[in-house]
Amino acid sequence: MDIKIDKIKKLLIKLLNKFWHNLFLILIFLLLLDLILGGIFFQKFYLGAREKEPQIILPLKINQVLLEKFSFQYSKRESIFKESEEKEYPDPFQGIIAEEID
C-alpha cells in the first residue's frame, strides 16, 4: 500500500482548476439558492404572520395575598438594611496603620 503523493497532488490540482473555472457558475447557483430560501422564509414568517389575526392575551390577575406577603418581607428587609447604615463598625485595619507609623 504505497501512497503516491504525486498522484494525490495532481488530483487536487485538477479539482482546484475545475473549481476555479466553474467558480462563477457556483456563485450564481449559491446566490439563486439564497434568494429562493430567503423568499420562502419571507413569505412564511412575514407575509404569513400578517394574514393571521393576533391572539388576545388576557390581563394577569394579581394574587393579593402573595403581594402582601412580598411587601411585608420587602419592608422588613429594607428596615434591616437601613439599620445597618446607622451602625458604626470598627475599622479592623486601624491598629495596623497606627503600629506601622511608630
Secondary structure as UniProt FT lines:
FT   HELIX           5..21
FT   HELIX           23..42
FT   HELIX           43..47
FT   HELIX           48..51
FT   HELIX           64..86
FT   TURN            92..93
FT   HELIX           94..101
//
